[in-house]
Amino acid sequence: MKEKTMQYENDRELAMIYANRFGEIAIRKGFVSAKQVKEALVEQTIYQSFSGIRHHKLIGEILFENGWMTLGQVEHVLREISDNQ
């Protein structure tokens, strides 16, 4: 049981690192504002709290669904993250 909890914490940490990187790049590119990223992070946290499941919405998905980013912009940020790994 402890191993699953540990894995969940690692997944959560990884998701937060990804979300922060995604947000930083999207802001730097001028795709979204810092306020929009913060609102998306809050929405992501609320979704995780109420869903009761391990799956969470990705930050890019939330920004796209709210109409703050286009699909092309989301893909651009994801490519940059992938290229820098």
N, C-alpha and C positions, 0 to 999 in steps of 0.2 A: 504494500500500500504506500509506503514512504517513497518508493521509487517512482510511482505515478505522480505523486505530488511534486517531487523534485523535477520530473520531466515537464510537468505543467508550468512550474515556475520558470524553467529554462525557455519553454515555448513563449511564455508571456514576455520574458526579457527580450528574446529575439524579436518578437512582434513590435515591442516598443522601440528597439533600435532601428528596425526597418521603417516604422512609421515616422520616427524623427528624421531619418535620412531622407525619406520620400518627401516629407514636408519641407525640409531645408532646400532640397533641389528645386522643388516646385516653386517655392518663394523666390529663390535666386533667379530662376528662369522668368519670373514675372507672371507665372500662370495663375497664382493665387496669392492672397494676402496672408499675413501671419494670423490675423483674426479668423480667417476661414479655416486654416489648418487647426487652430485651437478648437474651434467649434466642431470640426470633424473628429478630433481626438476625444472630445467630450461625448459626442454621439457614439463613437466606438466603445468607450467605457460603459456607457449606459446600455448599449446593445449586449455587451458581454455580461453585465450584471443581471439583466432581465431574461436573457435567453437560457441561462442555466446550463449551457453546453460549452464545450471547449472551443468550438468554431467561433471566429469573430469576423466581422467585416473588415476588409482591408481599407486602409486610409484612402488609397486611390479610388476604390469602389465608392466610398462615401462622398468624396469630392466630386466624382463623376455624377452620382445619383442626385446630388444637390445642384447640379448644373454649374459648378464652379470650375470644372475642368472638362475638356473634351477628351474623347477616347484617345485621340492622337497625342494629346499632351500627357496623359497617363502613361501611354506606351513609351513616349520619349523619356520620361523620368525613369521608368523601369529599365530601359536600355542603358541609361547612364549608370544606374545602380549596378546592373549586371556587368557592364564594361569595367567598372572600378573595383571589382572583387578579385 
